[in-house]
């Protein structure tokens, strides 16, 4: 169970994600995020309110990006915490998140 509850909500510029993505909620978060991104007017995800940034978080964001690209609506991320940017860099996943 997540220490910090996670929410995925519509935002003016797309979707806002707040809380923590972890091993326990990742499958649900992946599904809910895919649906929210598909329904958003703009495929922009604001992750500035993420409570943590680890490999599970990175994996979910990369999956959202891949699913959105496959649907013909490439997603962009705003407010990526520095720790998540560093993890993406170390994992050579910057291009998958549109950071390259």
N, C-alpha and C positions, 0 to 999 in steps of 0.2 A: 504494500500500500504506500502511496506517495506521502512523503513528509509534508510537502507543499502541494495543495490541490492544484490541478491544472485546468485552465479554461481556454477555449478557443472560441472567439467571438467575432462577429462582423465588425469591421472598422471602416472609417470613412474612405481609406485608401486600400481596403482589402480585408485582411484578417489579422487579428491580434491574438498572440499566444502569451499566456501568463502562467507562472507556476513552474513546476518541475516535471520534466519528462524522465521517466525511469523505466527499468526493466518491467516492473509490474503494470504500468499503464501504456507502454509503448504500442502494443497492437491496437488498443482503442484509440489512442491519440493519432496513430497513422491513419486509421479509417476516418475519424472525425475531421482531421486536418485535410485529407484529400477531398472530402465532401464540401468543407467550408471554402477551400480554394477554388473548387469547381463552380461554386455558387457565387463567389465574389465578383463584383463588377470589374475589379482589377486584380490580377494575380500577384498581389504584394502581401508579404507576411511580415508583420512587425513582431520581432522576438525580443524587443528591448526589456520586457518584463519577465524574461525567463529567470527562474531562481537558481538554476544550475546549468552547467555546460560541460557535458562529458561525452564519451563515445556513443552512448545510447541516443543522446540528443542529436548529435551529428548524424547518426544513421537515419533517424526519423526525418531530419531536414533534407538529407540527400535523397531519401525515398520520395518525399513530397516533390522535390525538384524533378526527379526522373518521371514520376507519374504525370505531373503537369506538362512537362515537355512532350511526353508521348501523346497527350491529349491536344497538343498544339497550342498550349497556353503557358509558355515558360514563366516560371515564378521568380520573383526577386525577393530578397530578404532585406529588411531594414532593422537597424539596432542590434546587430550581432555583437554579443559581448566579446571583449578582447580575448578571453580564454577560449571561446568557441572559434574565433578567427585563428588563433594559434594552433588549436587542435586540427582545424581544417588544413592549415599550412603543413603541419607535421604529417598529416595523412594524405597529402597531395590531393585533397578534395576541394580546393578553392574553386576550380573551374566548374565543379558540379553545383556549387552554390552561387555561381555568377560573381565570384570575387577575383578571378584571375585578370 
